[in-house]
Amino acid sequence: MGPKKPAKKTAHPPSSPSSQPPPPAKKAMLSAAQNVAKEQLCSEAITCSCCYSIIHKPLNQCCNGHVLPCAGCTKKMQEQECPQCRERFDVDRPIRALFLEQMAEG
């Protein structure tokens, strides 16, 4: 047998851009965009579906988790029904939407 040839070193392909973390500036931009989207979603969630004003505490929900209109609009409603699913609700025994109240505060 003759002399052994050295094994060829195989170059590893460069990792794809998606596997690398984004640069700090881009990461900050993504974070800012996500915060804006979160604030917009929260704002939409606590907007009265009847008069489009911001609902202040207490935020109530129907048994299916839909946010009910503000207290003023709820009092004016002839039928005590959720505007989204038409499920009846008891004005005297409201179900609080505590998670939304916490999001609206913070």
Residue pairs with C-beta under 8 A, 6 or more apart in sequence:
21 27
22 30
42 100
42 103
42 104
43 54
45 67
45 100
45 103
46 54
46 55
46 59
46 67
46 100
46 103
46 104
47 53
47 54
47 55
48 54
48 55
48 69
48 70
48 73
49 67
49 69
49 83
49 84
50 69
50 70
50 73
50 83
51 69
51 70
51 72
51 73
53 70
55 67
55 69
55 70
56 70
57 101
58 94
58 96
58 101
59 67
59 96
59 97
59 100
59 101
59 104
60 67
60 68
60 74
60 89
60 94
60 95
60 96
60 97
61 67
61 68
61 95
61 96
61 97
61 100
62 68
62 82
62 84
62 85
62 87
62 89
62 95
63 87
63 89
63 95
64 82
64 84
64 85
64 87
65 97
66 82
66 83
66 84
66 85
67 97
67 100
68 74
68 82
68 83
68 89
68 94
69 77
69 83
74 80
74 91
75 91
79 88
80 88
80 89
80 90
80 91
81 87
81 88
81 89
82 88
82 89
89 95
